[in-house]
Amino acid sequence: MPSASSVEQVYADLDKIEQVDSVTGAVYRERAQDILATPSIALQLRKAIADRLCQINQLLMFKTVDGEDSY
């Protein structure tokens, strides 16, 4: 089960997702999904993660892909 500090780390990682490679970004998004699927985490925290994840996903829709990226 994710701890409060890991939730904070996931949020911080989402804030820097545009600065990392696509594989690392995918790991960050997967960790965020794990937070969202954990009902023992406060709803307010899950909503904050969900909002940030939604923003990130919208940004990624407009990203130009190259090589083996699959966005």
Biopython code that builds the backbone (N, CA, C, O; Angstrom):
import numpy as np
from Bio.PDB.StructureBuilder import StructureBuilder

atoms = [
    (1, "MET", "N", (0.844, -1.184, 0.000)),
    (1, "MET", "CA", (0.000, 0.000, 0.000)),
    (1, "MET", "C", (0.887, 1.244, 0.000)),
    (1, "MET", "O", (1.813, 1.337, 0.805)),
    (2, "PRO", "N", (0.616, 2.202, -0.892)),
    (2, "PRO", "CA", (1.416, 3.429, -0.943)),
    (2, "PRO", "C", (1.271, 4.258, 0.336)),
    (2, "PRO", "O", (0.182, 4.360, 0.902)),
    (3, "SER", "N", (2.359, 4.834, 0.773)),
    (3, "SER", "CA", (2.344, 5.700, 1.949)),
    (3, "SER", "C", (2.110, 7.147, 1.521)),
    (3, "SER", "O", (2.119, 7.465, 0.332)),
    (4, "ALA", "N", (1.901, 8.013, 2.506)),
    (4, "ALA", "CA", (1.692, 9.436, 2.201)),
    (4, "ALA", "C", (2.907, 10.018, 1.489)),
    (4, "ALA", "O", (2.761, 10.825, 0.570)),
    (5, "SER", "N", (4.105, 9.615, 1.906)),
    (5, "SER", "CA", (5.309, 10.144, 1.258)),
    (5, "SER", "C", (5.426, 9.645, -0.177)),
    (5, "SER", "O", (5.913, 10.369, -1.046)),
    (6, "SER", "N", (4.982, 8.410, -0.436)),
    (6, "SER", "CA", (5.040, 7.922, -1.811)),
    (6, "SER", "C", (4.019, 8.634, -2.688)),
    (6, "SER", "O", (4.261, 8.839, -3.877)),
    (7, "VAL", "N", (2.874, 9.016, -2.112)),
    (7, "VAL", "CA", (1.878, 9.792, -2.858)),
    (7, "VAL", "C", (2.476, 11.141, -3.233)),
    (7, "VAL", "O", (2.318, 11.604, -4.362)),
    (8, "GLU", "N", (3.156, 11.763, -2.293)),
    (8, "GLU", "CA", (3.805, 13.045, -2.572)),
    (8, "GLU", "C", (4.876, 12.885, -3.648)),
    (8, "GLU", "O", (5.033, 13.758, -4.503)),
    (9, "GLN", "N", (5.606, 11.787, -3.612)),
    (9, "GLN", "CA", (6.648, 11.541, -4.607)),
    (9, "GLN", "C", (6.031, 11.345, -5.992)),
    (9, "GLN", "O", (6.566, 11.839, -6.985)),
    (10, "VAL", "N", (4.921, 10.635, -6.060)),
    (10, "VAL", "CA", (4.243, 10.424, -7.344)),
    (10, "VAL", "C", (3.810, 11.771, -7.918)),
    (10, "VAL", "O", (3.984, 12.022, -9.110)),
    (11, "TYR", "N", (3.252, 12.628, -7.084)),
    (11, "TYR", "CA", (2.821, 13.947, -7.556)),
    (11, "TYR", "C", (4.032, 14.748, -8.049)),
    (11, "TYR", "O", (3.969, 15.395, -9.095)),
    (12, "ALA", "N", (5.119, 14.700, -7.301)),
    (12, "ALA", "CA", (6.342, 15.416, -7.710)),
    (12, "ALA", "C", (6.880, 14.850, -9.023)),
    (12, "ALA", "O", (7.333, 15.600, -9.888)),
    (13, "ASP", "N", (6.828, 13.522, -9.168)),
    (13, "ASP", "CA", (7.298, 12.905, -10.413)),
    (13, "ASP", "C", (6.442, 13.348, -11.598)),
    (13, "ASP", "O", (6.963, 13.591, -12.686)),
    (14, "LEU", "N", (5.131, 13.453, -11.387)),
    (14, "LEU", "CA", (4.257, 13.904, -12.475)),
    (14, "LEU", "C", (4.591, 15.330, -12.889)),
    (14, "LEU", "O", (4.453, 15.692, -14.058)),
    (15, "ASP", "N", (5.030, 16.134, -11.933)),
    (15, "ASP", "CA", (5.400, 17.515, -12.255)),
    (15, "ASP", "C", (6.628, 17.594, -13.151)),
    (15, "ASP", "O", (6.799, 18.572, -13.878)),
    (16, "LYS", "N", (7.481, 16.584, -13.109)),
    (16, "LYS", "CA", (8.697, 16.622, -13.933)),
    (16, "LYS", "C", (8.651, 15.624, -15.083)),
    (16, "LYS", "O", (9.687, 15.302, -15.665)),
    (17, "ILE", "N", (7.477, 15.141, -15.410)),
    (17, "ILE", "CA", (7.347, 14.083, -16.412)),
    (17, "ILE", "C", (7.823, 14.517, -17.804)),
    (17, "ILE", "O", (8.274, 13.684, -18.590)),
    (18, "GLU", "N", (7.726, 15.782, -18.104)),
    (18, "GLU", "CA", (8.155, 16.269, -19.420)),
    (18, "GLU", "C", (9.678, 16.311, -19.543)),
    (18, "GLU", "O", (10.203, 16.501, -20.640)),
    (19, "GLN", "N", (10.383, 16.136, -18.442)),
    (19, "GLN", "CA", (11.832, 16.223, -18.446)),
    (19, "GLN", "C", (12.500, 14.852, -18.502)),
    (19, "GLN", "O", (13.727, 14.760, -18.531)),
    (20, "VAL", "N", (11.700, 13.790, -18.518)),
    (20, "VAL", "CA", (12.267, 12.439, -18.496)),
    (20, "VAL", "C", (11.952, 11.716, -19.802)),
    (20, "VAL", "O", (11.116, 12.167, -20.585)),
    (21, "ASP", "N", (12.626, 10.597, -20.026)),
    (21, "ASP", "CA", (12.374, 9.820, -21.235)),
    (21, "ASP", "C", (10.997, 9.156, -21.155)),
    (21, "ASP", "O", (10.372, 9.123, -20.095)),
    (22, "SER", "N", (10.544, 8.635, -22.277)),
    (22, "SER", "CA", (9.184, 8.103, -22.356)),
    (22, "SER", "C", (8.966, 6.883, -21.461)),
    (22, "SER", "O", (7.866, 6.695, -20.942)),
    (23, "VAL", "N", (9.981, 6.060, -21.275)),
    (23, "VAL", "CA", (9.828, 4.883, -20.407)),
    (23, "VAL", "C", (9.658, 5.310, -18.948)),
    (23, "VAL", "O", (8.788, 4.798, -18.243)),
    (24, "THR", "N", (10.484, 6.242, -18.507)),
    (24, "THR", "CA", (10.365, 6.749, -17.144)),
    (24, "THR", "C", (9.019, 7.429, -16.950)),
    (24, "THR", "O", (8.388, 7.267, -15.906)),
    (25, "GLY", "N", (8.575, 8.186, -17.943)),
    (25, "GLY", "CA", (7.271, 8.831, -17.870)),
    (25, "GLY", "C", (6.142, 7.818, -17.745)),
    (25, "GLY", "O", (5.175, 8.035, -17.014)),
    (26, "ALA", "N", (6.276, 6.710, -18.466)),
    (26, "ALA", "CA", (5.264, 5.653, -18.381)),
    (26, "ALA", "C", (5.241, 5.038, -16.985)),
    (26, "ALA", "O", (4.172, 4.719, -16.465)),
    (27, "VAL", "N", (6.403, 4.871, -16.384)),
    (27, "VAL", "CA", (6.482, 4.345, -15.014)),
    (27, "VAL", "C", (5.805, 5.324, -14.054)),
    (27, "VAL", "O", (5.057, 4.909, -13.169)),
    (28, "TYR", "N", (6.064, 6.614, -14.226)),
    (28, "TYR", "CA", (5.434, 7.625, -13.368)),
    (28, "TYR", "C", (3.914, 7.568, -13.485)),
    (28, "TYR", "O", (3.206, 7.636, -12.480)),
    (29, "ARG", "N", (3.419, 7.445, -14.701)),
    (29, "ARG", "CA", (1.963, 7.396, -14.898)),
    (29, "ARG", "C", (1.374, 6.109, -14.313)),
    (29, "ARG", "O", (0.266, 6.117, -13.777)),
    (30, "GLU", "N", (2.117, 5.011, -14.418)),
    (30, "GLU", "CA", (1.649, 3.747, -13.843)),
    (30, "GLU", "C", (1.559, 3.851, -12.318)),
    (30, "GLU", "O", (0.600, 3.362, -11.720)),
    (31, "ARG", "N", (2.539, 4.476, -11.698)),
    (31, "ARG", "CA", (2.502, 4.671, -10.243)),
    (31, "ARG", "C", (1.313, 5.544, -9.852)),
    (31, "ARG", "O", (0.670, 5.306, -8.830)),
    (32, "ALA", "N", (1.029, 6.543, -10.660)),
    (32, "ALA", "CA", (-0.130, 7.396, -10.388)),
    (32, "ALA", "C", (-1.417, 6.578, -10.470)),
    (32, "ALA", "O", (-2.317, 6.757, -9.649)),
    (33, "GLN", "N", (-1.511, 5.696, -11.439)),
    (33, "GLN", "CA", (-2.693, 4.827, -11.560)),
    (33, "GLN", "C", (-2.827, 3.926, -10.336)),
    (33, "GLN", "O", (-3.939, 3.660, -9.879)),
    (34, "ASP", "N", (-1.710, 3.460, -9.808)),
    (34, "ASP", "CA", (-1.750, 2.640, -8.593)),
    (34, "ASP", "C", (-2.332, 3.424, -7.420)),
    (34, "ASP", "O", (-3.104, 2.887, -6.625)),
    (35, "ILE", "N", (-1.958, 4.691, -7.320)),
    (35, "ILE", "CA", (-2.500, 5.557, -6.264)),
    (35, "ILE", "C", (-4.019, 5.678, -6.427)),
    (35, "ILE", "O", (-4.769, 5.561, -5.458)),
    (36, "LEU", "N", (-4.454, 5.911, -7.655)),
    (36, "LEU", "CA", (-5.880, 6.082, -7.914)),
    (36, "LEU", "C", (-6.679, 4.823, -7.578)),
    (36, "LEU", "O", (-7.857, 4.907, -7.231)),
    (37, "ALA", "N", (-6.049, 3.677, -7.678)),
    (37, "ALA", "CA", (-6.725, 2.402, -7.430)),
    (37, "ALA", "C", (-6.654, 1.962, -5.968)),
    (37, "ALA", "O", (-7.093, 0.862, -5.632)),
    (38, "THR", "N", (-6.112, 2.801, -5.110)),
    (38, "THR", "CA", (-5.958, 2.451, -3.700)),
    (38, "THR", "C", (-6.971, 3.235, -2.866)),
    (38, "THR", "O", (-6.743, 4.401, -2.545)),
    (39, "PRO", "N", (-8.090, 2.595, -2.515)),
    (39, "PRO", "CA", (-9.154, 3.318, -1.806)),
    (39, "PRO", "C", (-8.773, 3.781, -0.402)),
    (39, "PRO", "O", (-9.442, 4.654, 0.153)),
    (40, "SER", "N", (-7.722, 3.223, 0.183)),
    (40, "SER", "CA", (-7.326, 3.650, 1.528)),
    (40, "SER", "C", (-6.613, 5.003, 1.521)),
    (40, "SER", "O", (-6.405, 5.597, 2.579)),
    (41, "ILE", "N", (-6.241, 5.492, 0.343)),
    (41, "ILE", "CA", (-5.619, 6.822, 0.228)),
    (41, "ILE", "C", (-6.739, 7.854, 0.188)),
    (41, "ILE", "O", (-7.755, 7.662, -0.481)),
    (42, "ALA", "N", (-6.542, 8.930, 0.901)),
    (42, "ALA", "CA", (-7.564, 9.972, 1.012)),
    (42, "ALA", "C", (-8.055, 10.416, -0.364)),
    (42, "ALA", "O", (-7.270, 10.588, -1.296)),
    (43, "LEU", "N", (-9.354, 10.595, -0.467)),
    (43, "LEU", "CA", (-9.972, 10.992, -1.725)),
    (43, "LEU", "C", (-9.380, 12.291, -2.254)),
    (43, "LEU", "O", (-9.177, 12.428, -3.461)),
    (44, "GLN", "N", (-9.104, 13.234, -1.381)),
    (44, "GLN", "CA", (-8.528, 14.516, -1.809)),
    (44, "GLN", "C", (-7.174, 14.303, -2.495)),
    (44, "GLN", "O", (-6.881, 14.941, -3.506)),
    (45, "LEU", "N", (-6.363, 13.417, -1.950)),
    (45, "LEU", "CA", (-5.063, 13.135, -2.564)),
    (45, "LEU", "C", (-5.235, 12.436, -3.906)),
    (45, "LEU", "O", (-4.543, 12.756, -4.872)),
    (46, "ARG", "N", (-6.162, 11.479, -3.964)),
    (46, "ARG", "CA", (-6.401, 10.783, -5.225)),
    (46, "ARG", "C", (-6.943, 11.735, -6.281)),
    (46, "ARG", "O", (-6.604, 11.610, -7.457)),
    (47, "LYS", "N", (-7.782, 12.685, -5.877)),
    (47, "LYS", "CA", (-8.300, 13.669, -6.837)),
    (47, "LYS", "C", (-7.171, 14.547, -7.369)),
    (47, "LYS", "O", (-7.138, 14.858, -8.560)),
    (48, "ALA", "N", (-6.254, 14.944, -6.502)),
    (48, "ALA", "CA", (-5.125, 15.779, -6.937)),
    (48, "ALA", "C", (-4.261, 15.018, -7.936)),
    (48, "ALA", "O", (-3.838, 15.574, -8.949)),
    (49, "ILE", "N", (-4.003, 13.751, -7.649)),
    (49, "ILE", "CA", (-3.217, 12.921, -8.575)),
    (49, "ILE", "C", (-3.972, 12.753, -9.890)),
    (49, "ILE", "O", (-3.380, 12.861, -10.964)),
    (50, "ALA", "N", (-5.271, 12.491, -9.812)),
    (50, "ALA", "CA", (-6.083, 12.304, -11.025)),
    (50, "ALA", "C", (-6.090, 13.558, -11.882)),
    (50, "ALA", "O", (-5.973, 13.476, -13.105)),
    (51, "ASP", "N", (-6.227, 14.718, -11.254)),
    (51, "ASP", "CA", (-6.220, 15.978, -12.005)),
    (51, "ASP", "C", (-4.881, 16.186, -12.701)),
    (51, "ASP", "O", (-4.834, 16.567, -13.871)),
    (52, "ARG", "N", (-3.802, 15.934, -11.982)),
    (52, "ARG", "CA", (-2.467, 16.129, -12.580)),
    (52, "ARG", "C", (-2.222, 15.119, -13.691)),
    (52, "ARG", "O", (-1.660, 15.461, -14.732)),
    (53, "LEU", "N", (-2.639, 13.885, -13.475)),
    (53, "LEU", "CA", (-2.473, 12.854, -14.492)),
    (53, "LEU", "C", (-3.263, 13.205, -15.749)),
    (53, "LEU", "O", (-2.786, 12.983, -16.862)),
    (54, "CYS", "N", (-4.446, 13.743, -15.583)),
    (54, "CYS", "CA", (-5.264, 14.174, -16.723)),
    (54, "CYS", "C", (-4.547, 15.283, -17.502)),
    (54, "CYS", "O", (-4.515, 15.259, -18.733)),
    (55, "GLN", "N", (-3.978, 16.247, -16.787)),
    (55, "GLN", "CA", (-3.239, 17.325, -17.443)),
    (55, "GLN", "C", (-2.052, 16.770, -18.238)),
    (55, "GLN", "O", (-1.804, 17.175, -19.374)),
    (56, "ILE", "N", (-1.339, 15.853, -17.630)),
    (56, "ILE", "CA", (-0.178, 15.245, -18.292)),
    (56, "ILE", "C", (-0.619, 14.507, -19.549)),
    (56, "ILE", "O", (0.000, 14.648, -20.604)),
    (57, "ASN", "N", (-1.681, 13.725, -19.441)),
    (57, "ASN", "CA", (-2.157, 12.966, -20.595)),
    (57, "ASN", "C", (-2.589, 13.891, -21.727)),
    (57, "ASN", "O", (-2.374, 13.576, -22.898)),
    (58, "GLN", "N", (-3.199, 15.031, -21.393)),
    (58, "GLN", "CA", (-3.583, 15.991, -22.419)),
    (58, "GLN", "C", (-2.356, 16.580, -23.097)),
    (58, "GLN", "O", (-2.346, 16.760, -24.315)),
    (59, "LEU", "N", (-1.326, 16.879, -22.324)),
    (59, "LEU", "CA", (-0.083, 17.394, -22.912)),
    (59, "LEU", "C", (0.562, 16.359, -23.826)),
    (59, "LEU", "O", (1.073, 16.700, -24.893)),
    (60, "LEU", "N", (0.539, 15.104, -23.412)),
    (60, "LEU", "CA", (1.162, 14.049, -24.201)),
    (60, "LEU", "C", (0.437, 13.820, -25.524)),
    (60, "LEU", "O", (1.046, 13.351, -26.485)),
    (61, "MET", "N", (-0.841, 14.141, -25.586)),
    (61, "MET", "CA", (-1.583, 13.985, -26.840)),
    (61, "MET", "C", (-1.011, 14.883, -27.933)),
    (61, "MET", "O", (-1.118, 14.570, -29.119)),
    (62, "PHE", "N", (-0.412, 15.987, -27.536)),
    (62, "PHE", "CA", (0.107, 16.950, -28.497)),
    (62, "PHE", "C", (1.598, 16.799, -28.742)),
    (62, "PHE", "O", (2.171, 17.530, -29.550)),
    (63, "LYS", "N", (2.227, 15.864, -28.057)),
    (63, "LYS", "CA", (3.672, 15.648, -28.197)),
    (63, "LYS", "C", (3.960, 14.928, -29.512)),
    (63, "LYS", "O", (3.276, 13.972, -29.878)),
    (64, "THR", "N", (4.965, 15.398, -30.198)),
    (64, "THR", "CA", (5.417, 14.730, -31.425)),
    (64, "THR", "C", (6.214, 13.495, -31.016)),
    (64, "THR", "O", (7.134, 13.578, -30.202)),
    (65, "VAL", "N", (5.857, 12.374, -31.579)),
    (65, "VAL", "CA", (6.560, 11.135, -31.245)),
    (65, "VAL", "C", (7.631, 10.846, -32.284)),
    (65, "VAL", "O", (7.538, 11.250, -33.443)),
    (66, "ASP", "N", (8.630, 10.144, -31.832)),
    (66, "ASP", "CA", (9.677, 9.728, -32.751)),
    (66, "ASP", "C", (10.230, 8.385, -32.289)),
    (66, "ASP", "O", (9.961, 7.940, -31.173)),
    (67, "GLY", "N", (10.975, 7.772, -33.127)),
    (67, "GLY", "CA", (11.605, 6.501, -32.765)),
    (67, "GLY", "C", (10.577, 5.460, -32.381)),
    (67, "GLY", "O", (9.636, 5.187, -33.127)),
    (68, "GLU", "N", (10.768, 4.887, -31.215)),
    (68, "GLU", "CA", (9.909, 3.808, -30.764)),
    (68, "GLU", "C", (8.884, 4.249, -29.732)),
    (68, "GLU", "O", (8.245, 3.405, -29.103)),
    (69, "ASP", "N", (8.713, 5.550, -29.546)),
    (69, "ASP", "CA", (7.686, 6.041, -28.629)),
    (69, "ASP", "C", (6.315, 5.616, -29.147)),
    (69, "ASP", "O", (6.109, 5.456, -30.350)),
    (70, "SER", "N", (5.396, 5.440, -28.223)),
    (70, "SER", "CA", (4.078, 4.965, -28.646)),
    (70, "SER", "C", (2.945, 5.854, -28.133)),
    (70, "SER", "O", (1.842, 5.365, -27.891)),
    (71, "TYR", "N", (3.197, 7.126, -27.967)),
    (71, "TYR", "CA", (2.145, 8.027, -27.489)),
    (71, "TYR", "C", (1.200, 8.359, -28.591)),
    (71, "TYR", "O", (0.245, 9.107, -28.381)),
]
sb = StructureBuilder()
sb.init_structure("model")
sb.init_model(0)
sb.init_chain("A")
sb.init_seg("    ")
for serial, (resi, resn, name, xyz) in enumerate(atoms, 1):
    if name == "N":
        sb.init_residue(resn, " ", resi, " ")
    sb.init_atom(name, np.array(xyz, "f"), 0.0, 1.0, " ", f" {name:<3s}", serial, name[0])
structure = sb.get_structure()
